[in-house]
Amino acid sequence: MRARRGKILLFCALLGAFVFVSRLLPPGALTLDNLQAQHQTLLLYCQQAPLQSAVLFFIFYVLIAALSLPGAAVLTLLGGALFGLWPGIILVSFASTLGATLAMLVSRYLLRDWVQRRFSRPMRTVNEGVSRDGAFYLFALRLVPLFPFFMVNLLAGVTALSLGRYWWVSQLGMLPGAIVYLNAGHQLGQISSLRDILSPGVVFAFTLLGLLPLITRWLFARFSRTSP
């Protein structure tokens, strides 16, 4: 009963936070057009209060990622435009990983017990696979830009993937994409669409990079079975 009450309270708190942040942001706030229009104003504020700006940006990014609200890609662009590449990498890398980890923990607390009981037989197989190859699959999913990050958080939460492994693999896997967006932030005024950043060639390269560990592991296992 206490656990159920805690889950209800957490769900209500999340719903309240979701509504609060959604109402706090005016419609279209986290769009490329709006950030381009507000770029100079935000840049001036960052120059006047750099530390405060970095802290506020970090907290806001964590909230957006943890609540699975759209806009993380645009915020990453803004991070590059306001703070530069290397400070932006530090802010975005840790903020995105912290937000994703919080979302995963919420999914784990609210859903994992129910999912494990309801689908006990298939989840047993999933857990075995996660314990063996979970880091490789997570790394691949983080690198492929076509797979929604909030779905990765949700799915990882209902598995037996350890928190530490989830953190470092997520941070490593999201880093290349973040660098691409942060670097593009230097030309924020010249970008007409987010599609201009992730060209088909970049997406293909990220996909290959994400699949490489899985392919290597599969080839190694196959070679080990066939070798005398």
BELSULMO-V613957 format. One record per pair of residues at least 12 apart in sequence whose C-alpha atoms are under 10 Angstrom apart, sorted by the first residue. I is the first residue (numbers start at 1). J is the second residue. If there is no record, write none. Layout:
i = {I I}
j = {J J}
This chain:
i = {3 3 4 6 6 7 7 7 7 8 10 10 10 11 11 14 14 14 15 17 17 18 18 18 18 18 18 21 21 21 21 21 22 22 28 29 30 30 30 30 30 30 30 30 31 31 31 31 31 31 31 32 32 32 32 32 32 32 32 32 32 32 32 33 33 33 33 33 33 35 35 35 35 35 35 36 36 36 36 36 36 36 37 39 39 39 39 39 40 40 42 42 42 43 43 43 43 44 45 46 46 47 47 50 50 53 53 54 54 54 54 54 54 55 57 57 57 57 57 57 57 58 58 58 58 58 58 58 58 58 58 58 59 59 59 60 60 60 60 61 61 61 61 61 61 61 61 61 61 62 62 62 62 62 62 62 62 62 62 62 62 63 63 63 63 63 63 63 64 64 64 64 65 65 65 65 65 65 65 65 65 65 65 65 66 66 66 66 66 66 66 66 66 66 66 66 66 66 67 67 67 67 67 67 68 68 68 68 68 68 68 68 68 69 70 72 72 72 72 73 73 73 73 73 74 74 74 74 75 75 75 75 76 76 76 76 76 76 76 76 76 76 76 76 76 76 76 77 77 77 77 77 77 77 77 77 77 77 77 77 77 78 78 78 78 78 78 79 79 79 79 79 79 79 79 80 80 80 80 80 80 80 80 80 80 80 80 81 81 81 81 81 81 81 81 81 82 82 82 82 83 83 83 84 84 84 84 85 85 85 85 85 85 85 85 85 86 86 86 87 88 88 88 88 88 89 89 89 89 89 89 89 90 92 92 92 92 92 92 93 93 93 93 93 93 93 93 94 94 94 95 96 96 96 96 96 97 97 97 97 97 97 97 97 97 97 98 98 98 99 100 100 100 100 100 100 100 100 100 101 101 101 101 101 101 101 101 101 102 102 103 103 103 103 103 103 103 104 104 104 104 104 104 104 104 104 104 104 104 104 105 105 105 105 105 105 106 106 106 106 107 107 107 107 107 107 107 108 108 108 108 108 108 108 108 109 109 110 110 111 111 111 111 111 112 112 112 112 112 112 112 113 113 114 115 115 116 116 116 123 123 123 124 124 126 126 127 127 127 127 128 128 129 129 129 130 130 130 130 130 131 131 131 131 132 133 133 133 133 134 134 134 134 134 134 134 134 135 135 135 135 135 135 135 135 135 136 136 136 136 136 136 136 136 136 137 137 137 137 137 138 138 138 138 138 138 138 138 138 138 139 139 139 139 139 139 139 139 139 139 139 139 139 140 140 140 140 140 140 140 140 140 140 140 140 140 141 141 141 141 141 141 142 142 142 142 142 142 142 142 142 142 142 142 143 143 143 143 143 143 143 143 143 143 143 143 143 143 143 144 144 144 144 144 144 144 144 144 144 144 144 145 145 145 145 145 145 145 145 146 146 149 149 152 153 153 173 173 173 176 177 177 177 177 177 180 180 180 181 181 181 183 184 184 185}
j = {109 110 110 109 110 106 109 110 111 110 106 109 110 106 110 66 67 106 67 63 67 63 64 66 67 68 69 60 63 64 67 69 64 69 71 71 69 70 71 72 73 74 75 78 70 71 73 74 75 193 194 71 73 74 75 77 78 188 189 191 192 193 194 74 188 189 191 192 193 74 75 77 78 188 189 78 81 188 189 190 191 192 189 78 81 82 188 189 81 82 78 81 82 78 81 82 83 82 82 82 83 82 83 82 83 82 83 79 82 83 87 88 91 91 75 78 79 82 91 92 95 79 88 90 91 92 93 94 95 96 98 99 91 95 99 72 75 95 99 75 76 79 91 92 94 95 96 98 99 91 92 94 95 96 97 98 99 100 101 102 103 95 96 98 99 100 102 103 95 96 99 100 95 96 97 98 99 100 101 102 103 149 150 153 95 96 97 98 99 100 101 102 103 104 105 106 150 153 99 100 102 103 106 150 99 100 103 148 149 150 151 153 154 150 150 92 96 149 178 177 178 181 182 194 181 182 185 194 92 181 182 185 88 89 91 92 93 96 177 178 179 180 181 182 183 184 185 92 178 179 180 181 182 183 184 185 186 187 188 194 197 181 182 184 185 186 188 91 92 178 181 182 183 185 186 92 178 179 180 181 182 183 184 185 186 187 188 181 182 183 184 185 186 187 188 189 182 185 186 188 182 185 186 182 183 185 186 178 179 180 181 182 183 184 185 186 179 182 183 182 178 179 182 183 185 175 176 178 179 181 182 183 175 171 174 175 178 179 182 170 171 172 174 175 176 178 179 167 171 175 171 170 171 174 175 178 166 167 168 169 170 171 172 173 174 175 167 170 171 153 149 150 152 153 154 166 167 170 171 153 156 157 163 164 166 167 170 171 153 157 150 151 152 153 154 156 157 150 151 152 153 154 155 156 157 158 159 163 166 167 153 154 156 157 158 163 153 154 157 158 153 154 155 156 157 158 159 153 154 155 156 157 158 159 160 157 158 157 158 154 155 157 158 159 154 155 156 157 158 159 160 158 159 158 158 159 158 159 160 158 159 160 159 160 159 160 158 159 160 161 159 160 159 160 161 156 159 160 161 162 159 160 161 162 161 161 213 214 217 156 159 160 161 162 165 166 169 161 162 165 166 168 169 170 213 214 169 173 210 211 212 213 214 215 217 169 210 211 213 214 152 153 156 161 165 166 169 170 173 210 166 168 169 170 171 172 173 174 209 210 211 213 214 169 170 173 174 206 207 208 209 210 211 212 213 214 170 173 174 207 210 211 169 170 171 172 173 174 175 176 177 206 207 210 170 172 173 174 175 176 177 203 205 206 207 208 209 210 211 173 174 177 203 204 205 206 207 208 209 210 211 174 177 198 202 203 204 206 207 203 207 170 174 170 166 170 206 209 210 206 197 198 202 203 206 197 198 202 194 197 198 197 196 197 197}
